[in-house]
Amino acid sequence: MKIKKRGYTVLLILSIIFTLAAVKTALPSDTASHECLLGYRAYCTFTPVSTVICLALAAACCIVRRRGFTTEE
């Protein structure tokens, strides 16, 4: 059984937030002032770049959480 150390929940929440932010950046938006790099009006002007950055941060949180904040019993 794996024991979760203090801070595990914080990293889990950060992973969820970064994943939701990645999805949010790719969504189309009528109120956007400029087109994104993919050619449509998205919530974030730098859509492909910001999406990849958010997903990389979510993955990093998952890796740190798994390696540093869990121990085998």
Number of C-alpha atoms within 10 A of each C-alpha: 7 9 10 15 12 10 11 18 13 11 20 15 13 16 22 14 14 20 18 15 17 24 13 16 22 21 13 16 15 10 9 14 12 15 17 19 14 12 10 17 20 23 20 23 20 16 25 15 13 16 21 13 15 20 18 16 18 23 15 14 20 18 13 13 20 15 9 13 17 16 12 7 6
